[in-house]
Amino acid sequence: MISTDKTPMDQTTEGFPTGTNVAEFRSRDQRIAAGKTLRDSVPRQSHAGWESPANRRDPIEILKESNQGRLPELVPIRYGRMLPSPFTFLRGSAGLMAADLATTPTTGLRVQACGDCHLLNFGLFATPERNLIFDINDFDETLPAPWEWDVKRLAVSFAVAVRDIKLGDKRAQAAAIECVRAYRERLREFSKMSPLDIWYDRLDAQTIIDMAPDAKIREIREDIVAKAKHRISDYLYPQISEEIAGRRRLIDQPPAMFHITKEQDPEHETLVREALEQYRLSLPDERRVLFDRYSLEDVVIKAVGIGSVGTACFVGLFFSAENHPLLLQFKQACPSVLEPYAGKSQYENHGQRVVVGQRLMQSASDIFLGWMRGRRGRDFFIRQLRDMKMSARIEEGASAQQTMLYAELCGRTLAHAHAKSGDAALISGYLGKSDDFDQAIGEFALAYSDQNERDHAALVAAVKAGKIEALIEENS
């Protein structure tokens, strides 16, 4: 029997999450069959639709609770960035959707989940070998959890985004279905591969270009790849820094980026130096040698993203002896929004939780990826600020064809992340070869999009009524 309760994933002797225990089902055929039996207790059609539970909590109260541990002066920016549309609201309300997903059916099969799996948390970035790949690129909320939660949030993000750009409900549902179809079919392919072949698999930029169905899409993708190759710190740091008294300093851009003065916090510089030493110790020995070739020149606080706004985030500007720049982002890691429903992380340090989850889910990870805990008790994870990172801006306007093609890429990519940590054969056995599950999630995505619009309207009303302070930035 396969347990369908919400127990944590089994652990190997190395301590890495591996998904459901597969010792009982050694052959792929046995595991496919075992997954198929789960349909008896959790029919695939049971995932369709969404009805708000009678005891559903006030979404505004959940949003307020999620501000715990955030810098109070930045919280209004968070709300301001959530206000423009239902899609921006969705991006900033992972905790709210996690509470809703926890009420939906699951098979009990777990993977290393992203936790905030929406379409803008996928994109291009550079591998340590300086090759461009497409993968998930945000892991603040990663935690072992039901695989369905990532799939549902991703599908909903497409439905909400397509609605936002006025392509209609039919195309919104079609995009949601397409990303699930791609996930299901790619996961079945992974179920036939060896663990090593799955681990080595990656979706590189040239493959994406070659997958283009026509010359126009190929040209668009070639242009995106070319632009991504210019999104590196060498190009960014002159734009956000200036020379003051013969030294390079990051430019204050309040309220989104600003320095902490000695008057505001006399210990700030000491705390930063201590944090750097802790971070250094989290790096593999050979990476420490590389990191030691750089020294810190300046550091600022930066408000990033939407859901992360208000968490402590610092940007450090470093230089080598010959003045080669390096920009590192120190991002606070709070408890995952999935923890109340999926259980606590095995890692005491949430920065380590993020780093391990990222390394487990991604095809390749940043060479400077590490973690630390500050003297004041905050956990952080560290990575390069920009390393050829670029995401598709579907919400800024895209054709129906482009949304479908992007949905396919995201679905395939999520399948790879789940296959690395979970059992692709068990999940594939449940999903099957038909589109029953795809269609069910398409229905769910459209119905939950309605819920998301109601919750967004509640935030707008709360701001208008003065119950919540929101700051609309000038460049938004």
Number of C-alpha atoms within 10 A of each C-alpha: 7 17 12 15 10 16 16 22 22 16 13 11 7 6 9 16 24 21 26 23 16 18 7 10 15 9 12 18 15 16 23 23 18 20 23 19 17 24 17 9 12 16 18 23 15 16 21 21 16 19 11 12 9 6 6 10 13 11 20 17 10 14 17 11 11 17 18 12 13 16 14 12 10 20 21 17 23 26 25 20 22 24 21 14 17 23 27 21 24 27 21 22 23 23 24 21 22 22 18 18 20 15 12 16 17 23 22 21 27 30 28 28 28 31 27 29 28 25 26 21 19 22 22 25 30 24 18 13 8 11 15 22 23 26 27 25 21 19 24 26 23 27 30 29 26 27 24 22 25 23 23 23 25 25 35 32 27 33 31 27 28 30 21 19 17 12 17 13 15 13 19 29 26 24 30 34 29 25 29 30 25 21 26 27 20 21 27 23 16 22 23 14 16 9 13 9 12 18 19 10 13 17 17 18 20 14 12 16 19 12 14 16 11 9 10 10 16 16 13 14 19 18 12 17 21 12 13 20 18 15 17 19 20 15 12 16 19 15 11 13 15 15 11 9 7 7 9 17 20 23 17 16 11 12 14 14 18 18 18 13 12 10 8 9 10 11 11 14 15 9 14 17 12 16 18 18 11 16 22 20 14 17 17 13 11 8 15 15 12 12 17 10 12 18 16 17 16 18 22 19 22 25 24 18 12 19 23 21 23 24 25 22 23 24 23 22 24 21 17 16 10 8 10 11 21 22 23 21 23 28 25 25 28 23 20 25 22 27 18 13 14 19 15 15 19 15 11 11 20 26 26 23 25 30 23 21 23 26 15 20 28 23 23 22 19 18 16 22 23 23 30 27 21 16 11 7 9 18 23 27 26 25 20 18 19 21 24 23 21 22 18 17 11 18 21 10 15 16 12 16 13 16 26 21 18 19 26 21 23 28 26 22 27 29 25 27 25 26 28 26 24 27 25 29 28 27 28 25 23 25 25 19 13 11 15 16 23 26 22 18 30 29 23 23 29 27 19 25 27 15 17 22 17 14 20 24 16 15 22 19 13 15 17 12 10 9 11 16 16 22 16 16 12 5 4 7
